[in-house]
Amino acid sequence: MEKLKRQDEAAGVESVELSPAQIEAIAEARRTWEARVAECRILHQSAVAGAADVQALQEIEANHRRDLARFASDRDRRIERIRRGETS
């Protein structure tokens, strides 16, 4: 842990102490993300099983990748707002 702190200091990364409420809010954001990803994967598997042709399968795969990227982006934005102390 100390080694990571020294590396962050050397890189100019600012360390911020989080409140217990912020820590819990970040954990909740991650749990929500995990649930959304799990649901998306189940739906994706179902859609892949029903794909009629290669074109449909490619579209399903592209949509799945887009959804996963959006979920991760939403999670990261939410965590960043929590770290900054914003409530919305």
Order of alpha helices (4+ residues) and beta strands (2+ residues): alpha-alpha-alpha
